[in-house]
């Protein structure tokens, strides 16, 4: 077997860690077709099948896992060695956030950041997983959780509450059947990540239904299903507020479940001296404080 080009191995590691050709291709600045061709080239050279292709992405075969264990750490070592030689622009900020908080909370406020700091170049990335700051050139992230990410600076912005939400059309349909908002067990409910419905019924009374209309492991998909009228979702009030204010979703009753998770600004130690991160942090903390005051003055669901 001839020597395998390092570029093919590098693309293999990227796809293996992303578990998705589209995301890996975007990160590598390649088309999905070009990246697939490179992976096939590698498999042909090694005479091994490295991935199983499926409708939701790709999964490593046994041979693929062995190869990743063998070569992955070496690419990590190269990345760590080269990181100190990269020139970091202090007028550029790479920020990662989940699509929910990015679109519903951050994006409407970004014009104010741009106006206050016109010199700052923003590179925005969306993703639900916590950024691996050791491997990815990301300066800061907005994440939802308990703020206990080891080795990272975590600053709490505001908390979150959950409440049942549905489309106005679904509400009218259920009312026509004589089913009120206080009889949620009789509504078509959408299962949520973490099965928070059990907590909700435990606090406010009643029992969850024996089955859900559909169950989701992703909050974005859950929100879209609620917007399509599939059923009632236990929605996050921060990321659902704009949809509620626009009349696309309705809160059923006034029973809100407080959760321990909150939204945080997360940064690696290397970002402490980054002037772009410093400017963004100061602006973000002010915006978060203003948001908490706005909710308190409006007697809305507290998000502190």
C-alpha positions, 0 to 999 in steps of 0.5 A: 500500500502506498503512503496515505496522504495526511490530508485524507486522514485529517478529513477522516478525523473531522468526519468521525468527530462530527458524525455528519458529512454536511457539518464536516464539509462546512468546517473544511470549506468543501462540498459534501460531494468532495469530502465524500470522495476523499473519504472513499479514496481513503477507504479504497487505499486502506481496503477497509470500510470506515463508515456506515452511511445512514439517513441521520449521518455517518457512524464509524465501523469497528475498523473506523474506530480503531483508526480514529483511536490511532491517529486522532490524538496525533492530529490533536497534538499538531493542533496544540503545537501550532496554536501558539503560532497563530495570529489572533486578531483582536478585532475579530470574534468567533462566537458559538451558540445554539440556534435557539438562543442565537435566533430568538435572543441574541440576533435581535440585539446584535445591531446594538453591538455592531453600532457600539463596536463597528471595528469588531468582525463577528463570525457566528456559529450555531451548534448544540454541543459544547465547543471543544475550545482545544480543537476549534478556533472559537473565542466564546460561546453561549450555552445552556446548562448548569455552568459547571464546565471544568476548565472554562470561565462560565458567567451566568446571564439569566435563567429559564422557565418551562411552560406548555405552549401550543399554536392558537389553532390547536388551542381552539380545536381543543376548546371546541372539544371541551378540553381546558388548559387545566386538563393537559393530560388529555391534550396531545403532548410532545415528549421533550429531552430529559422528560421534563413533563414528569417534573411539570406534572409532579409540581402542578399535579396530575400524571403524564399521559401513557404515551406522547404524540411524538418524542424529540431529543432536540429542542429545536425539532420540538419547537418546530413540531409545536409550531406546526400544530403537532401537539403541546410542547414544554417550551423554554420561555426565553427562546419561545418569547418572540414566538409568543409575542408574535402570536404563533404560540400560546402559553397554556395557563400560568404554571411555569416550571423553574429549572436549574439550567441557565444561559451562560457566557463560556470562554476558554482561559486563552480568551481572557486577554482578547480585546474582542471578547472583552468588548463582547462580554461587557456588552453582553452582561449589560444586555442580560441585566437589561433583559432581567429588568425588562422581565421584572418590570413587565411582571413576566416570567422571571429569568434571573 
